[in-house]
Amino acid sequence: MAIDEAILWSCQEGQVPPTLRFYTWNHPTLSVGYSQKVSKEFDITTCQKLKYPIVRRITGGRAVLHDQEVTYSVVISQVDPLFSRSVLQAYRNLATGLLVGCRILGVNAQMATKPQGKPLQSHRSPVCFSSTSWYEILVEGKKLIGSAQKRFQNALLQQGSILMEFNPQRWRDILRVKSTTLLEQLVQYTTSLKDHIPEGISREKVISAMIRGFEQVHGITFQETDLTVLEWERAHYLYRTKYSQDTWNYRL
């Protein structure tokens, strides 16, 4: 998360080109959206017992349990053709690359053309994959890739989760409200690559397909590079002062 924000700052300042990044997690980790109230919606004690770290994103949306998945992030500046002042149009622009990436994998995915999922009782579900928003990636009506954005004045960051496998029981363990309805909704609206590629697939192949998807749709060629010295310095600073601090991760 610190690296993603460091790239966003560098792109905002015109120091680096648009960046597509993929990463995985050493341990199952709960990332919560910028405005979520962690203690109200999740069982922090159980997360600690299970050794699930909790980190707050700067992007919006709802919680994601990063486990058997690939996380992607895209940073683009306002001078890039993929950038749009319209949030929905920017989502759509970026979703096309993900969509083609899925089809390269042999998965017949679609873009959501309208939100799906009903509110649970009197409050909204705290879990990203329990419903679908505009231009997220679906297979047979179920969400495969969930995404969220953060905008600076001259650049934006979009982060998302590409599910390799899905285990609803892990959500049951950490939700504060043990809702059967929520778990049923999760199963109803969530799918994974394993459901559509029974023989299995590696994370490396998923990442390669997504890169090719972006290249084919947008007529671009990516160059693999390391972070700049400034990005590394910023990432370490953001980790020390923000993403490793309870004052940020539990602030609401």
C-alpha positions in Angstrom: 0.0 0.0 0.0 2.8 2.4 0.8 4.4 1.6 -2.6 1.2 2.3 -4.5 0.8 5.7 -2.8 4.5 6.5 -3.4 4.0 5.8 -7.1 0.8 8.0 -7.1 2.7 10.9 -5.7 5.5 10.5 -8.2 3.1 10.3 -11.1 1.2 13.3 -9.8 4.4 15.3 -9.9 5.3 14.2 -13.4 8.4 12.2 -12.3 7.3 8.7 -13.5 5.2 7.4 -16.4 1.8 5.6 -15.9 2.4 2.4 -14.0 0.8 -1.0 -13.9 1.8 -3.0 -10.8 1.0 -6.5 -9.6 1.7 -8.0 -6.2 0.7 -10.7 -3.7 0.7 -11.0 0.1 2.9 -13.0 2.4 0.0 -13.6 4.8 -3.8 -13.3 4.5 -4.3 -9.6 5.0 -7.5 -7.5 5.5 -7.4 -4.2 3.6 -10.3 -1.8 4.4 -11.5 1.1 2.4 -10.6 4.7 3.3 -13.8 5.4 5.2 -14.6 2.0 6.8 -14.9 1.6 10.6 -12.7 -1.4 11.4 -13.8 -2.1 15.0 -17.5 -1.8 14.0 -17.4 -4.2 11.2 -14.6 -6.7 11.9 -13.5 -8.8 14.8 -10.1 -7.4 15.5 -9.2 -9.9 18.2 -9.9 -12.8 15.8 -7.8 -11.1 13.1 -5.0 -10.9 15.5 -5.4 -14.5 16.6 -5.4 -15.7 13.0 -2.4 -13.4 12.3 -4.3 -11.4 9.6 -2.8 -8.0 9.5 -5.2 -5.1 8.9 -4.3 -2.1 6.7 -6.3 0.9 5.5 -6.2 1.8 1.9 -6.2 5.3 0.5 -8.7 4.0 -2.1 -12.4 3.8 -1.2 -14.7 0.9 -1.4 -15.1 -2.0 1.1 -12.9 -4.6 2.6 -10.9 -7.2 0.7 -9.2 -10.2 2.3 -6.0 -10.6 0.3 -5.3 -14.3 0.3 -5.6 -16.5 -2.7 -5.6 -13.6 -5.2 -3.5 -11.2 -7.3 -3.6 -7.5 -6.4 -3.2 -5.0 -9.2 -2.7 -1.3 -9.1 -2.8 1.3 -11.9 -1.5 4.9 -11.6 -2.1 7.3 -14.5 -1.8 11.1 -14.8 -4.2 13.5 -16.3 -2.2 13.7 -19.5 -2.7 10.0 -20.2 -5.5 9.0 -22.6 -6.8 6.5 -20.0 -7.4 9.3 -17.5 -10.9 10.8 -17.3 -12.4 13.5 -15.1 -15.4 11.2 -15.0 -14.9 8.5 -12.3 -17.1 6.0 -14.1 -15.4 6.6 -17.5 -12.0 6.0 -15.9 -13.2 2.8 -14.3 -14.5 1.7 -17.7 -11.2 2.6 -19.5 -9.2 0.5 -17.0 -11.7 -2.3 -16.9 -11.3 -3.0 -20.6 -7.7 -4.2 -20.1 -8.7 -6.5 -17.2 -11.6 -7.8 -19.3 -9.4 -8.8 -22.2 -6.9 -10.2 -19.8 -9.5 -12.6 -18.5 -10.5 -13.6 -22.0 -6.8 -14.4 -22.8 -7.0 -16.8 -19.8 -10.0 -18.4 -21.4 -12.5 -17.0 -19.0 -15.7 -15.5 -20.6 -15.8 -12.3 -18.4 -18.0 -9.3 -18.7 -18.1 -5.7 -17.4 -20.9 -4.8 -15.0 -23.1 -2.2 -16.6 -24.9 -1.4 -13.4 -24.5 -2.2 -9.7 -25.8 -5.5 -8.4 -26.6 -6.6 -4.9 -29.1 -5.4 -2.3 -28.3 -3.7 1.0 -28.2 -6.1 4.0 -31.0 -5.1 6.4 -30.3 -1.5 7.5 -26.7 -1.2 6.6 -24.4 -1.8 3.7 -22.2 -4.9 3.6 -18.6 -4.2 4.7 -17.2 -6.8 2.1 -16.2 -5.7 -1.4 -17.2 -9.0 -3.1 -20.7 -9.1 -1.6 -22.0 -6.8 -4.4 -20.9 -5.4 -7.7 -20.3 -1.8 -8.8 -20.0 -0.1 -12.2 -17.6 -1.7 -14.6 -16.2 -4.3 -12.3 -15.4 -7.7 -13.9 -18.0 -10.5 -13.7 -18.3 -14.0 -14.8 -21.8 -15.4 -15.1 -23.1 -12.5 -13.0 -20.6 -13.0 -10.2 -17.7 -10.7 -9.3 -14.2 -11.9 -10.2 -12.3 -8.6 -9.9 -13.2 -5.8 -7.5 -11.7 -2.3 -7.7 -11.5 1.1 -6.0 -10.0 4.5 -6.9 -8.2 7.4 -5.2 -7.8 10.7 -7.1 -5.3 13.4 -6.7 -5.5 16.7 -8.6 -3.4 15.4 -11.5 -3.4 11.6 -11.2 -5.4 8.7 -10.0 -4.7 5.3 -8.4 -6.9 2.3 -9.0 -6.4 -0.8 -6.9 -8.1 -4.2 -7.3 -8.2 -7.8 -6.4 -8.3 -10.7 -8.9 -9.6 -13.8 -7.1 -7.7 -17.0 -7.7 -9.8 -18.9 -5.2 -12.6 -18.0 -2.7 -13.2 -19.3 0.8 -16.2 -17.7 2.4 -15.5 -19.3 5.8 -12.5 -17.0 6.3 -14.9 -14.1 6.1 -17.2 -15.7 8.6 -14.3 -15.9 11.0 -13.5 -12.2 11.0 -16.8 -10.4 10.6 -18.1 -8.8 13.8 -21.7 -9.7 12.8 -21.9 -13.4 12.0 -24.6 -12.9 9.4 -25.8 -15.9 7.5 -27.4 -13.5 5.0 -24.1 -11.8 4.3 -22.3 -15.1 3.7 -25.1 -16.3 1.4 -24.7 -13.0 -0.5 -21.0 -13.4 -0.7 -21.4 -16.9 -2.3 -24.1 -15.5 -4.6 -22.1 -12.6 -5.9 -18.5 -14.0 -5.8 -16.5 -16.2 -8.2 -12.8 -17.0 -8.7 -10.6 -18.2 -11.5 -10.6 -21.7 -10.0 -14.3 -21.9 -10.7 -13.6 -21.4 -14.4 -10.2 -23.0 -14.9 -10.5 -26.3 -13.0 -7.0 -27.4 -13.9 -5.6 -24.4 -12.1 -3.4 -21.5 -13.2 -0.4 -19.8 -11.7 -0.3 -16.2 -10.6 2.5 -15.6 -13.1 0.1 -16.6 -16.0 -2.6 -14.3 -14.6 -0.3 -11.4 -14.4 1.0 -12.0 -17.9 -2.5 -12.2 -19.3 -3.5 -8.9 -17.7 -0.4 -7.2 -19.0 -1.3 -8.4 -22.5 -4.9 -7.4 -22.1 -3.9 -3.8 -21.4 -1.4 -3.8 -24.2 -3.9 -5.1 -26.8 -6.8 -2.9 -25.8 -4.9 0.4 -25.5 -2.1 -0.1 -28.0 0.7 0.3 -25.5 3.9 -1.7 -24.6 5.0 -1.9 -21.0 8.6 -1.7 -19.9 9.4 -3.5 -16.7 11.4 -1.3 -14.3 12.2 -1.0 -10.7 11.0 1.8 -8.5 12.9 5.1 -8.6 15.1 6.0 -5.6 12.5 8.7 -4.7 9.6 6.2 -4.8 11.5 3.8 -2.5 12.3 6.6 -0.1 8.6 7.7 -0.1 7.4 4.2 0.3 9.6 3.6 3.3 8.5 6.9 4.8 4.8 6.2 4.3 5.2 2.7 5.8 6.9 4.1 8.9 4.7 7.0 9.5 1.3 5.8 8.1 0.7 2.2 7.0 2.4 0.5 10.0 0.6 2.8 12.5 -2.7 2.0 14.4 -3.6 5.7 14.2 -4.0 5.2 10.4 -5.2 1.6 10.2 -7.8 1.9 13.0 -8.5 5.7 12.8 -12.3 5.5 12.5 
